[in-house]
Amino acid sequence: MNADLDFLDSSAANKPPLAAYTLSRWAAGTYPSGCVSTARSQRASDDPRPNCAISALEVYDIAYTECPSTPWTVCRCADAELTANQMADSFSRVPAAVRSKVVHFMAVSGGRPNNVVVKGAGSNDDRITFVGPLQDAVFAHESFHSVDQGFHDTATFQNAYNADSCVPDNYANASPAEDFAQLGVWLDYDTNGRPINQYFTKSQACMQNQLNAVRTYAQGLYDLTKGGRTCSARRPNDATVSATNSAKFKALDVQLLPPVELDYFEVVN
């Protein structure tokens, strides 16, 4: 269908709307345990540096206007290409009901040896890691993995896939799970932003069965006119870990963990 979905973010007019928010930074010394694990993971198999020194780990609460009393707790390494406000802005474009499927996310640097910069993202157990400079659609894509909940393995989705002759982009060919997430991004932008057929001239008919299947399954979550603006109950946050009184924290602080598995990765320069 298309090489990738970067064209969705080529103009602000194409995108779903921003949601207002309040950003509050935690005092240093206490962190969600999952963020600590991500911080202590190697940057890559060929780059043994940790993703983030604990001294550079930032934690924020983002209270969005749809549900200000239940903020998202997110993390950022001080050298991440994405600023705290950029993270909050990009996540705000994800419909609140889809956003509610995500527990935490963390942004880290895509810096690699020899001045190479990469970008990528990965989702595991409704926790997301964002690496390097990323566009808004990546936040939607990773969030839709949490919406999926195995739907990509159902006969309904597989039959729709088999009845079609294309997928949204090359990356959707990676797996049924990636196809589902890209279809979710497509529907999100098409429904809540500028209709895609106004700036993308190729016919969407070749993937219409897949679009219909995901629309039926998830429209109440992504469509801002049909429940997408409403937050829902979220899974519990990770336990917090203190630098001053936790043996677990001290162990993580010295033990390097394997690299975070990313489902999307590319070299920027």
FENGI-V176228 format. One line per field, one symbol per residue. ss: DSSP state (a for helix, b for strand, c for the rest). phi: phi as a letter, one per 20 degrees, with the letter a starting at -180 (. if undefined). burial: b if it has 9 or more other C-alpha atoms within 8 Angstrom, else e. A space follows every 10 residues. Layout:
ss->???
phi->???
burial->???
This chain:
ss->cccccaaaac caaacccccc bbbbbccccb bbaaaaaaac bbbbccbbbb cccaaabbbb bbbbaaaccc cbbbbbbccc cccaaaaaaa aacccaaaac cccbbbbbcc bbaaabbbbb bbbbccbbbb bccccaaaaa aaaaaaaacc aaacaaaaaa aaacccccca aaaacaaaaa aaaaaaaaaa aacccaaacc ccccaaaaaa aaaaaaaaaa aacccccccc cccccccccb bbccccaaaa aaaaccbccc cccbbbbcc
phi->.bfadgffef bfffefffdf bddcefffoc bffffffffe egfafdcfff gafgfdedcc ddeeffbfec feeccbegef feffffgfff ffffggffgf eeecbbdcfe fcgmmecdca abcblmdddd dmecegffff gffffffgln gfeffgffff ffeddbcgaf ffffagfffg fffffgffff eddfgffecc effeffcfff gffffffcgf eeffecofed fcgdfffffe cdfeccffff fffdeedfgf fdebbbeeb
burial->eeebbeebbe eeebbbeebe bebeebeeeb bbbebbbbbb bbbeeebeeb bbbbebbbbb bbbbebbbee bbbbbbbeeb bbeeeebbbb bbbbbbbbbb bbbbbbbbbb bbeeebbbbb bbbeebbbbb bbbbbbbbbb bbbbbbbbee ebeeeebbeb beebeebbbb bbbeebbbbb bbbbbbbbbb bbbbbbeeee eeeeebbbbb bebbbeebbb bbbbebbbbb beeeeeeeee bbbeebeebb ebbeebeebb ebeebeeee
